[in-house]
């Protein structure tokens, strides 16, 4: 049976702004969705995946990425445009796709191989485009959209900049003071190199800024609280499990699922600020793995993953619960 790693991440409280760099008039907007009948701000899965790749590139741990970000040209530089999921962690974990259209029409292709008479008959039937080609691998790591835990109230800041000839430009920025939560899933057997599950955990537990326009805003996307699940079950059952009401974070739906035996308690790791709640104390009594620190929980689940997949990872410090 396949092993699946699922996770749900809750960031710390901060001010989000400019997370996609698109404007409406002179207002720089945040992406929004209707969530539980109210407007919430959101950050795309693509932005989170981009930040994960950038972590691998800059962490200094020797991870080889195919798409390397170059700040000088403000663009990616490809190491191998034909892709290589054996040598590059991002090609293996995040997948890739390149599509190319047909370079010739069917009638032109036929005219090179048949007589003029046969070619004429082909043309009478009408020109049909040849099929294009594509090189693709589905990403092993799947990431949900990050959604704010509180509704967006429409906060704006107004600013001014001086331009040429003393001209002043006025602009506004949407700002949302909130937390975000997002989920992820990964099936270890689909990885070319199963040990790459460890840098995925390291990266998602250490993400810095995600998205942003011209790097004017910093929003820490590292987890304040995290729920991880290592299981044979095909369904995550833990996505968007955090709720915020009156500034209090709750995981009551997760508690219900554990009590109802939809989730085996031994499959769960809960870490971070949420462990100070009474709900988590209740889960701990049921057998859930509880750690006050995010990094300690990640090290713990890495040991279990290494045992189950019969692989190793560098550094296994003594754990303190």
SEZA-229117 format. One line per field, with one value per residue (C-alpha): residue number from 0; x, y, z. Coordinates in steps of 0.02 Angstrom, whole numbers. Each point is the difference from the previous one (the first is absolute). Example, Ala and Ser with C-alpha at 12.3 -4.5 7.8 and 13.67 -1.06 7.14 Angstrom:
BEGIN
i (0,1)
xx (615,69)
yy (-225,172)
zz (390,-33)
REM end
This chain:
BEGIN
i (0,1,2,3,4,5,6,7,8,9,10,11,12,13,14,15,16,17,18,19,20,21,22,23,24,25,26,27,28,29,30,31,32,33,34,35,36,37,38,39,40,41,42,43,44,45,46,47,48,49,50,51,52,53,54,55,56,57,58,59,60,61,62,63,64,65,66,67,68,69,70,71,72,73,74,75,76,77,78,79,80,81,82,83,84,85,86,87,88,89,90,91,92,93,94,95,96,97,98,99,100,101,102,103,104,105,106,107,108,109,110,111,112,113,114,115,116,117,118,119,120,121,122,123,124,125,126,127,128,129,130,131,132,133,134,135,136,137,138,139,140,141,142,143,144,145,146,147,148,149,150,151,152,153,154,155,156,157,158,159,160,161,162,163,164,165,166,167,168,169,170,171,172,173,174,175,176,177,178,179,180,181,182,183,184,185,186,187,188,189,190,191,192,193,194,195,196,197,198,199,200,201,202,203,204,205,206,207,208,209,210,211,212,213,214,215,216,217,218,219,220,221,222,223,224,225,226,227,228,229,230,231,232,233,234,235,236,237,238,239,240,241,242,243,244,245,246,247,248,249,250,251,252,253,254,255,256,257,258,259,260,261,262,263,264,265,266,267,268,269,270,271,272,273,274,275,276,277,278,279,280,281,282,283,284,285,286,287,288,289,290,291,292,293,294,295,296,297,298,299,300,301,302,303,304,305,306,307,308,309,310,311,312,313,314,315,316,317,318,319,320)
xx (0,56,45,-71,60,-134,18,-95,96,-54,112,31,-101,60,-46,-19,6,46,7,-18,50,-160,-88,-176,28,123,-46,114,-119,3,-75,-167,-124,-170,34,-139,-112,126,140,172,171,100,176,20,75,120,72,29,82,111,55,39,111,88,29,86,105,58,1,180,-41,61,-170,10,-144,-32,-83,118,-61,120,-29,106,-111,-158,-37,34,152,-23,138,-75,-145,-37,-28,83,-95,148,121,-117,-110,-126,-28,-31,-110,-89,-13,19,-84,54,-121,49,-118,12,129,-81,-173,-55,-9,179,60,-89,71,175,-41,-130,-24,-80,-161,-14,48,-138,-129,63,-19,-178,-46,55,152,13,129,119,-5,122,117,16,125,-85,5,-138,61,14,-26,-175,-35,-166,-33,41,-158,-8,-74,-96,-111,71,-70,64,147,99,157,33,172,86,160,93,28,83,-19,-67,-156,-81,-78,-134,-35,-87,36,-120,61,-65,57,-30,68,-3,-22,36,20,113,9,139,5,176,-3,-22,167,150,102,-103,122,-57,-151,115,48,-185,-36,150,-53,-184,45,121,-79,36,-88,-124,-52,14,18,172,46,-79,-95,59,-123,72,-73,88,-121,-62,-97,5,-93,87,-68,99,-119,-57,-166,-27,-98,85,-149,98,-6,-55,-22,41,-139,15,-140,19,189,3,66,-97,16,-168,-38,166,-41,-168,80,125,-136,-108,148,7,182,113,80,172,1,-6,135,-59,125,17,-107,-158,71,-38,-188,-110,-53,177,17,-151,79,163,-93,-68,176,34,184,10,152,11,129,-24,177,-11,-159,80,151,-116,-104,159,59,-162,5,180,-47,-153,86,165,100,109,19,145,-8,-119,7,-74,-182,-82,-190)
yy (0,177,124,176,157,131,166,156,158,155,153,132,161,135,133,-68,116,1,-188,-9,170,34,167,68,180,69,-130,-151,-142,-163,-157,-44,-143,-28,-115,-55,137,138,82,-64,36,-141,-43,-119,-173,52,137,-126,-123,139,44,-183,-12,161,-74,-150,115,112,-113,-52,-186,-47,-27,9,95,11,171,119,175,140,165,96,-40,-25,-166,-186,-82,-179,-124,-132,49,-183,-31,-129,-69,-108,142,146,-1,124,-103,-154,79,142,-77,87,28,67,2,32,28,-89,78,-60,-26,-173,53,63,-160,-104,97,-51,-185,-24,53,164,-90,-82,162,91,-123,28,188,-19,-81,156,38,-83,52,-132,-38,94,-83,20,-50,-13,-76,27,79,-119,139,72,165,86,186,92,80,134,-55,164,91,149,165,104,89,118,102,153,55,127,-3,140,-20,98,189,2,-100,-96,-170,-60,-184,-113,-175,-129,-67,-146,-36,-186,-177,-119,-187,-121,-187,-117,-182,-113,-186,-64,-140,126,82,-49,19,-38,91,164,-8,69,164,24,-6,110,129,11,15,142,106,184,127,-66,105,190,142,79,-74,147,-109,-143,-129,-149,-162,-115,-100,66,-162,-158,-165,-144,-171,-153,-135,-130,92,81,147,140,35,142,140,172,-72,165,120,174,72,151,-9,-180,-141,-163,-174,-68,-85,-94,-54,-65,-104,-78,-40,-78,-107,77,40,-113,107,-81,67,182,122,166,139,184,125,-104,-130,118,-22,-118,-86,-61,-61,-108,-66,-36,-115,-94,-33,143,52,174,115,180,40,-11,-61,-133,-69,-3,-94,-125,-38,-11,-142,-95,32,-59,-160,-37,38,-77,154,117,187,102,45,-79,103,-61,52,93,-8)
zz (0,-38,135,-11,87,33,87,50,41,96,-16,132,9,-118,-128,-176,-150,-184,-11,-189,-68,-97,1,-18,-50,127,132,24,41,96,-74,78,7,78,148,117,-72,36,-98,48,-74,-77,-60,-146,9,-138,112,140,-119,-68,177,35,-154,52,173,-78,-107,142,155,-26,18,-173,-82,-190,-81,-186,6,90,41,-51,91,-125,-149,105,-85,7,-80,-60,33,-116,-112,-37,187,111,150,50,34,38,154,-70,-158,108,136,-91,-173,-167,-167,-168,-146,-180,-145,-167,-116,-162,-68,-54,-182,4,82,-128,-148,49,-11,-137,-179,-52,-43,171,83,-95,64,176,-17,-63,164,91,102,169,127,61,184,109,123,186,133,167,173,126,160,147,126,-4,89,36,-7,160,71,135,166,16,-127,-95,62,-146,85,-112,21,-108,-54,-113,-102,-86,-186,-139,-5,177,-42,141,-26,120,27,123,66,69,167,102,178,18,3,-147,-7,-142,-24,-96,-52,-62,-44,34,-130,-142,37,-105,159,155,114,-78,115,136,-87,-39,187,38,-129,47,184,-37,-138,11,-109,-129,-149,12,-125,-18,171,90,123,111,64,93,-68,122,108,165,15,-105,-17,-91,-44,-58,-57,-125,-15,-171,74,97,117,83,-131,63,175,88,44,75,105,114,-23,62,-110,7,-78,58,-166,9,178,-59,-138,120,128,-137,-57,-174,40,101,138,-25,-179,57,52,71,34,42,91,-19,122,144,-26,99,-163,-30,179,-35,-161,91,119,-151,-65,-120,-15,75,-4,58,-136,-189,-34,136,-77,-173,66,85,-154,-105,110,-26,-188,-9,92,-108,-167,56,-46,101,23,71,184,126,162,163,12,144,8)
REM end
